[in-house]
Amino acid sequence: MSSLHDRHLAVSPDWLALYYKRPLELTHGEGRHVWDADGRRYLDFFGGILTTMTAHALPEVTKAVSEQAGRIIHSSTLYLNRPMVELAERVATLSGIPDARVFFTTSGTEANDTALLLATAYRGSNQILAMRNSYHGRSFSAVSITGNNAWSPTNLSPLQTLYVHGGVRTRGPYAHLGDAEFIEACVADLEDLLGHTRTPAALIAEPIQGVGGFTSPPDGLYAAFRRVLDRHGVLWISDEVQTGWGRTGEHFWGWQAHGRNGPPDILTFAKGIGNGMSIGGVVARAEVMNCLDANSISTFGGSPVTMAAGLANLSYLLEHDLQGNARRVGGLLIERLRAIGAGSECVREVRGRGLMIGIELVKPGTDEANPEAAATVLEAAREGGLLIGKGGGHNTSVLRIAPPLSLTIPEAEEGAEILAEALRSVG
């Protein structure tokens, strides 16, 4: 009989990547752990790409999904939907955007696609500013604004995209500058760019770049950008698909580290809010959200079951102060990993905040990315009983660490020890 891997290869596209030389089938999970088809338990430090945000098999979410499924699973946005309205009310308030409207989608890709539709329609421009090294999803419009070659398979685009400096602090032409000078140089670059082009519709930016390897600018960069954008009438879209809901510990949204000029015009979210259920969404002030002059619905966005999951998950997150836990446990974990990294010639930098941590690997004695080492550590961590992710530009040389926000201190210490041993496999 063919293995599940063989069957996967026979029916799946070649570009649908799998982790590990021996791909893993996960069968169930509980808390911060998952089990494979052979019955082996793993500590999960990646959460299905930052999506299992609170815990695996969280009873409150499981109960909400089961009860709602027993009533009605689907209705579409053509009918009033109480769970959708209730979750929208909570998200609108939490967003910080005045007179906010919320539109639910099924993924972060679709959320960003909708944000681009809104911005271009509102501004009457198909020009978009995006950050270098960025990633915003896999739709035609999203890949066309992605500043990361490894995740942008086509140069054909419905949008004209211009890329801005600033998303990566420790590489590029301004890396040698202090934080204030770095921000000043990036702002000058933005001003110069706007002086040589027609007015764009929006700047879209991840406060911390996810697929790009958990890179970020100094706090305040996007506030400085916002002052320039406002002068030119350009909207600011904050892509919070990975940074939202308290994962960074210090803030509920990533934009708040840059929020001195107020919230973004448009905010997108997804992943963690559903704790594995398929939820994405867009928040914008009414003037922007209501700018479309044609009919639009969502068949699956805002489904009763996913909204019930989102409500239960958000309630659990807030009632148990998981943002505070991300700050406390994440702070301890990042310091532990920095101490480990200081002893490895392959570790260039340990960065991040809260429970969103990247370990950038290089070839010893150089600044050159080391994707081979990242692949080796990924495998070694798995053998040690720990699941982590990878990212970091086209070289994929950054280990991505993003456990569920309920991670305990003993689990953080256990994961750090496994990572320390895995890093010894590359020196």
C-alpha positions as CSV (number, residue, x, y, z in Angstrom):
1,M,0.0,0.0,0.0
2,S,1.3,3.5,-0.9
3,S,2.3,5.7,2.0
4,L,0.3,8.9,2.8
5,H,3.3,10.9,1.5
6,D,3.3,9.0,-1.9
7,R,-0.5,9.7,-2.1
8,H,0.1,13.3,-1.3
9,L,2.7,13.6,-4.1
10,A,0.4,11.9,-6.6
11,V,-2.5,14.4,-6.2
12,S,-0.9,17.7,-4.9
13,P,1.0,20.4,-6.9
14,D,4.8,20.3,-6.8
15,W,4.9,23.7,-5.2
16,L,2.9,22.6,-2.1
17,A,5.9,22.3,0.2
18,L,6.1,19.9,3.2
19,Y,8.5,20.2,6.1
20,Y,11.0,17.4,6.9
21,K,12.8,14.7,4.9
22,R,10.2,12.3,6.4
23,P,7.0,14.5,6.3
24,L,5.0,14.5,9.5
25,E,1.3,13.6,9.8
26,L,-0.2,15.2,12.9
27,T,-3.2,13.3,14.3
28,H,-4.2,15.2,17.4
29,G,-3.1,17.8,19.9
30,E,-3.7,19.1,23.4
31,G,-2.4,22.3,25.0
32,R,1.0,23.0,23.6
33,H,1.6,19.5,22.3
34,V,0.8,17.5,19.2
35,W,1.1,13.8,18.3
36,D,2.0,12.2,15.0
37,A,0.6,9.1,13.4
38,D,3.2,6.9,15.1
39,G,2.1,8.2,18.5
40,R,5.1,10.4,19.2
41,R,4.5,13.6,21.1
42,Y,6.0,17.0,20.1
43,L,6.2,20.3,21.8
44,D,4.7,22.7,19.3
45,F,6.6,26.0,18.8
46,F,4.9,26.9,15.5
47,G,1.2,26.4,16.0
48,G,0.3,25.6,12.4
49,I,2.0,28.8,11.3
50,L,1.0,31.0,14.2
51,T,-2.6,29.9,13.9
52,T,-3.2,27.7,17.0
53,M,-3.0,30.8,19.1
54,T,-4.3,29.8,22.5
55,A,-3.9,26.0,22.8
56,H,-4.6,22.7,20.9
57,A,-8.1,21.3,21.6
58,L,-9.0,24.2,23.8
59,P,-12.2,23.0,25.5
60,E,-13.9,26.4,25.3
61,V,-13.4,26.6,21.6
62,T,-14.2,22.9,20.9
63,K,-17.5,23.3,22.9
64,A,-18.5,26.5,21.0
65,V,-17.9,24.9,17.6
66,S,-19.8,21.7,18.6
67,E,-22.8,23.6,19.9
68,Q,-23.0,25.9,17.0
69,A,-22.6,23.0,14.5
70,G,-25.5,21.4,16.2
71,R,-27.7,24.4,15.5
72,I,-26.7,25.7,12.0
73,I,-23.4,25.5,10.2
74,H,-23.9,27.8,7.3
75,S,-26.1,30.7,6.1
76,S,-23.9,33.2,4.2
77,T,-23.8,37.0,4.6
78,L,-27.2,37.3,3.0
79,Y,-28.9,36.6,6.4
80,L,-28.5,38.1,9.8
81,N,-25.8,36.2,11.7
82,R,-25.7,36.8,15.5
83,P,-22.2,35.3,16.2
84,M,-20.8,37.4,13.3
85,V,-22.3,40.6,14.6
86,E,-21.1,39.9,18.1
87,L,-17.5,39.2,17.0
88,A,-17.5,42.2,14.7
89,E,-18.6,44.4,17.6
90,R,-15.7,43.2,19.7
91,V,-13.1,43.4,17.0
92,A,-14.2,46.9,16.0
93,T,-13.8,48.1,19.6
94,L,-10.4,46.4,20.0
95,S,-9.1,47.7,16.7
96,G,-8.8,51.3,17.9
97,I,-10.1,52.5,14.6
98,P,-12.9,55.1,15.0
99,D,-16.3,54.4,13.5
100,A,-15.0,51.0,12.4
101,R,-16.6,48.5,10.1
102,V,-15.6,44.8,10.0
103,F,-15.7,42.4,7.0
104,F,-14.9,38.8,7.7
105,T,-13.1,36.5,5.2
106,T,-11.8,33.0,5.3
107,S,-8.0,33.7,5.4
108,G,-5.3,36.4,5.7
109,T,-4.7,36.3,2.0
110,E,-8.4,37.1,1.3
111,A,-8.3,39.8,4.0
112,N,-5.3,41.5,2.4
113,D,-6.9,41.1,-1.0
114,T,-10.0,42.9,0.3
115,A,-7.9,45.7,1.9
116,L,-6.2,46.3,-1.5
117,L,-9.6,46.4,-3.2
118,L,-10.8,49.0,-0.7
119,A,-7.7,51.1,-0.8
120,T,-7.5,51.2,-4.6
121,A,-11.2,51.9,-5.0
122,Y,-11.2,54.6,-2.3
123,R,-8.1,56.4,-3.7
124,G,-8.7,55.7,-7.5
125,S,-5.2,54.4,-7.9
126,N,-3.8,51.0,-8.6
127,Q,-0.3,51.9,-7.2
128,I,0.7,50.3,-3.9
129,L,3.6,50.9,-1.6
130,A,4.9,47.7,0.1
131,M,7.9,46.9,2.2
132,R,10.9,45.0,1.0
133,N,11.1,41.4,2.3
134,S,7.3,41.4,2.9
135,Y,4.7,38.7,2.5
136,H,0.9,39.2,2.3
137,G,-0.6,36.0,0.9
138,R,-1.0,33.8,-2.1
139,S,-3.7,35.4,-4.2
140,F,-2.8,37.1,-7.5
141,S,-3.0,40.6,-6.0
142,A,-1.2,39.5,-2.7
143,V,1.8,37.9,-4.5
144,S,2.0,40.9,-6.7
145,I,2.8,43.2,-3.7
146,T,5.0,40.6,-1.9
147,G,8.6,41.9,-1.6
148,N,10.1,38.4,-1.2
149,N,11.0,36.5,-4.3
150,A,10.6,33.1,-2.8
151,W,6.9,33.7,-2.3
152,S,6.1,35.7,-5.4
153,P,5.9,33.3,-8.4
154,T,4.9,35.8,-11.0
155,N,5.8,39.3,-12.2
156,L,2.4,39.8,-13.8
157,S,0.3,42.0,-11.6
158,P,-3.0,43.9,-11.4
159,L,-1.2,46.5,-9.3
160,Q,1.8,48.7,-9.7
161,T,4.0,48.1,-6.6
162,L,6.8,50.2,-5.3
163,Y,9.0,48.9,-2.5
164,V,10.1,50.9,0.5
165,H,13.1,50.5,2.9
166,G,12.6,49.8,6.6
167,G,11.2,46.4,7.3
168,V,14.6,44.8,8.0
169,R,16.6,46.6,10.7
170,T,20.0,44.7,10.5
171,R,20.5,44.3,6.8
172,G,20.4,46.6,3.8
173,P,21.9,50.1,3.1
174,Y,20.8,51.6,6.4
175,A,21.7,48.8,8.8
176,H,24.8,50.6,10.1
177,L,22.8,53.6,11.3
178,G,21.4,54.1,14.8
179,D,17.7,53.8,15.3
180,A,16.9,57.5,14.9
181,E,19.1,57.8,11.9
182,F,17.7,54.6,10.4
183,I,14.1,56.0,10.7
184,E,15.2,59.3,9.2
185,A,16.9,57.6,6.2
186,C,13.8,55.4,5.5
187,V,11.5,58.5,5.7
188,A,13.8,60.4,3.3
189,D,13.6,57.4,0.9
190,L,9.8,57.4,1.2
191,E,9.6,61.1,0.5
192,D,11.9,60.8,-2.5
193,L,9.9,57.8,-3.8
194,L,6.6,59.8,-3.6
195,G,8.2,62.7,-5.4
196,H,8.9,60.5,-8.4
197,T,5.5,58.8,-8.9
198,R,1.8,59.4,-9.0
199,T,0.1,59.3,-5.6
200,P,-0.3,55.6,-4.5
201,A,-3.4,54.2,-2.9
202,A,-1.8,52.8,0.2
203,L,1.2,51.5,2.0
204,I,0.7,48.0,3.3
205,A,3.1,46.8,6.0
206,E,3.5,44.0,8.5
207,P,4.6,45.5,11.9
208,I,6.8,42.5,12.2
209,Q,7.5,40.6,9.0
210,G,6.4,37.0,9.4
211,V,7.5,34.9,6.5
212,G,10.4,37.4,6.1
213,G,11.9,36.0,9.3
214,F,10.3,38.0,12.2
215,T,12.2,41.2,11.2
216,S,11.0,44.6,12.2
217,P,12.0,48.3,12.1
218,P,12.7,50.4,15.2
219,D,9.6,51.4,17.0
220,G,8.2,54.6,15.6
221,L,9.1,54.0,11.9
222,Y,5.5,53.6,10.8
223,A,4.4,56.6,12.8
224,A,7.0,58.6,11.0
225,F,5.8,57.1,7.7
226,R,2.2,58.0,8.6
227,R,3.0,61.7,8.8
228,V,4.4,61.6,5.3
229,L,1.5,59.4,4.0
230,D,-1.1,61.7,5.5
231,R,0.4,64.7,3.7
232,H,0.1,62.9,0.4
233,G,-3.3,61.3,1.1
234,V,-2.0,57.8,1.1
235,L,-3.7,55.2,3.3
236,W,-1.9,52.9,5.8
237,I,-2.8,49.2,5.8
238,S,-1.4,47.3,8.8
239,D,-1.2,43.6,8.1
240,E,-1.8,42.0,11.5
241,V,-2.3,38.5,10.3
242,Q,0.7,37.3,12.4
243,T,1.2,40.1,14.9
244,G,-2.4,40.6,16.1
245,W,-4.2,39.5,19.3
246,G,-1.3,40.1,21.8
247,R,1.3,37.8,20.3
248,T,4.0,40.5,20.6
249,G,3.3,40.8,24.4
250,E,3.9,44.5,24.7
251,H,0.9,45.4,22.5
252,F,-2.4,43.9,21.4
253,W,-1.7,44.9,17.8
254,G,1.7,45.3,16.1
255,W,0.8,48.8,14.9
256,Q,0.7,50.1,18.5
257,A,4.5,50.0,18.6
258,H,4.2,52.8,16.0
259,G,0.9,54.3,17.0
260,R,1.8,57.8,18.0
261,N,-0.2,59.1,15.1
262,G,-3.2,56.9,15.8
263,P,-4.4,53.6,14.3
264,P,-4.1,52.6,10.7
265,D,-6.7,53.4,8.1
266,I,-7.2,49.7,7.4
267,L,-6.2,46.7,9.6
268,T,-6.2,43.1,8.4
269,F,-6.2,40.0,10.6
270,A,-6.5,36.2,10.4
271,K,-4.7,33.1,11.8
272,G,-4.9,33.1,15.6
273,I,-8.3,34.6,16.2
274,G,-10.0,31.3,15.1
275,N,-7.4,29.1,17.0
276,G,-7.3,26.9,13.8
277,M,-10.8,27.7,12.4
278,S,-10.7,29.6,9.1
279,I,-11.2,33.3,10.0
280,G,-9.7,36.4,8.4
281,G,-11.0,39.9,8.3
282,V,-10.6,43.6,7.5
283,V,-11.3,46.6,9.8
284,A,-11.6,50.1,8.3
285,R,-13.3,53.3,9.2
286,A,-16.8,53.5,7.6
287,E,-15.8,56.1,5.0
288,V,-13.2,53.6,3.5
289,M,-15.1,50.4,4.0
290,N,-18.3,51.8,2.4
291,C,-16.5,53.2,-0.7
292,L,-17.4,50.2,-2.9
293,D,-20.2,51.0,-5.3
294,A,-21.1,47.4,-6.4
295,N,-22.7,44.5,-4.7
296,S,-20.5,42.2,-2.6
297,I,-21.1,39.3,-0.3
298,S,-19.1,36.5,1.3
299,T,-20.3,32.9,1.0
300,F,-18.1,31.5,3.7
301,G,-16.7,34.6,5.5
302,G,-18.3,35.0,8.9
303,S,-19.8,31.5,9.0
304,P,-21.7,30.8,12.2
305,V,-19.3,28.0,13.3
306,T,-16.1,30.0,12.7
307,M,-17.6,33.1,14.4
308,A,-18.6,31.0,17.5
309,A,-15.0,29.7,17.6
310,G,-13.6,33.2,17.3
311,L,-15.8,34.5,20.1
312,A,-14.9,31.7,22.5
313,N,-11.2,32.0,21.6
314,L,-11.1,35.8,22.0
315,S,-12.9,35.6,25.4
316,Y,-10.4,33.0,26.6
317,L,-7.5,35.1,25.4
318,L,-8.7,38.2,27.2
319,E,-9.9,36.5,30.4
320,H,-6.6,34.7,30.9
321,D,-4.4,37.6,29.9
322,L,-2.5,35.7,27.3
323,Q,-1.0,38.9,26.0
324,G,0.6,39.3,29.4
325,N,1.7,35.7,29.3
326,A,3.3,36.2,25.9
327,R,5.2,39.2,27.4
328,R,6.4,37.3,30.5
329,V,7.2,33.9,29.1
330,G,8.3,35.3,25.7
331,G,10.7,37.6,27.4
332,L,12.3,34.7,29.4
333,L,12.4,32.6,26.2
334,I,14.1,35.2,24.0
335,E,16.8,35.9,26.7
336,R,17.4,32.2,27.0
337,L,17.7,31.8,23.3
338,R,20.1,34.8,23.1
339,A,22.3,33.2,25.7
340,I,22.3,29.9,23.6
341,G,22.9,31.8,20.4
342,A,25.9,33.6,21.9
343,G,27.6,30.3,22.0
344,S,27.1,29.4,18.4
345,E,29.1,30.7,15.4
346,C,26.1,30.1,13.2
347,V,23.7,32.4,15.0
348,R,23.8,36.0,13.7
349,E,20.9,37.3,15.6
350,V,18.0,36.3,17.9
351,R,15.2,38.8,17.5
352,G,11.5,39.4,18.1
353,R,9.1,40.2,20.9
354,G,6.6,38.3,22.9
355,L,6.1,34.8,21.5
356,M,7.3,35.8,18.0
357,I,11.0,35.0,17.9
358,G,13.4,34.5,15.0
359,I,16.9,33.0,15.1
360,E,18.9,34.0,12.0
361,L,21.6,31.5,10.9
362,V,24.7,32.4,8.9
363,K,27.8,30.6,7.7
364,P,30.4,30.8,10.5
365,G,32.6,33.9,10.4
366,T,30.5,35.5,7.7
367,D,27.2,37.5,7.3
368,E,26.1,35.1,4.6
369,A,22.7,33.4,5.0
370,N,22.8,29.7,5.8
371,P,19.6,27.9,4.7
372,E,21.4,24.5,5.0
373,A,22.0,25.1,8.7
374,A,18.3,26.1,9.1
375,A,17.1,22.9,7.5
376,T,19.5,20.8,9.6
377,V,18.3,22.5,12.9
378,L,14.7,22.1,11.8
379,E,15.2,18.3,11.5
380,A,17.3,18.0,14.7
381,A,14.6,19.9,16.7
382,R,12.0,17.5,15.3
383,E,14.1,14.5,16.4
384,G,14.4,16.1,19.8
385,G,10.6,16.5,20.0
386,L,10.1,20.1,19.1
387,L,8.3,21.6,16.0
388,I,9.5,25.0,14.8
389,G,9.2,26.9,11.5
390,K,11.5,28.6,8.9
391,G,11.5,31.8,7.0
392,G,13.7,34.8,6.2
393,G,13.8,36.2,2.7
394,H,14.7,34.0,-0.3
395,N,17.4,32.2,1.7
396,T,15.0,30.7,4.4
397,S,17.8,30.9,7.0
398,V,15.7,32.0,10.0
399,L,14.2,29.7,12.5
400,R,10.7,30.9,13.4
401,I,9.5,30.3,17.0
402,A,5.8,31.1,17.7
403,P,4.2,28.8,20.3
404,P,0.6,29.1,21.5
405,L,0.2,32.1,23.8
406,S,-0.6,29.9,26.8
407,L,3.0,28.5,26.8
408,T,4.3,27.8,30.3
409,I,7.7,28.6,31.7
410,P,8.7,24.9,32.0
411,E,7.6,24.3,28.4
412,A,9.6,27.4,27.3
413,E,12.7,26.0,29.1
414,E,12.2,22.5,27.6
415,G,11.9,24.0,24.1
416,A,15.0,26.1,24.6
417,E,17.0,23.0,25.7
418,I,15.9,21.1,22.6
419,L,16.8,24.1,20.4
420,A,20.2,24.4,22.1
421,E,21.0,20.7,21.3
422,A,19.7,21.1,17.8
423,L,22.0,24.2,17.2
424,R,25.0,22.1,18.3
425,S,24.4,20.0,15.2
426,V,25.5,22.9,13.1
427,G,28.2,24.4,15.4
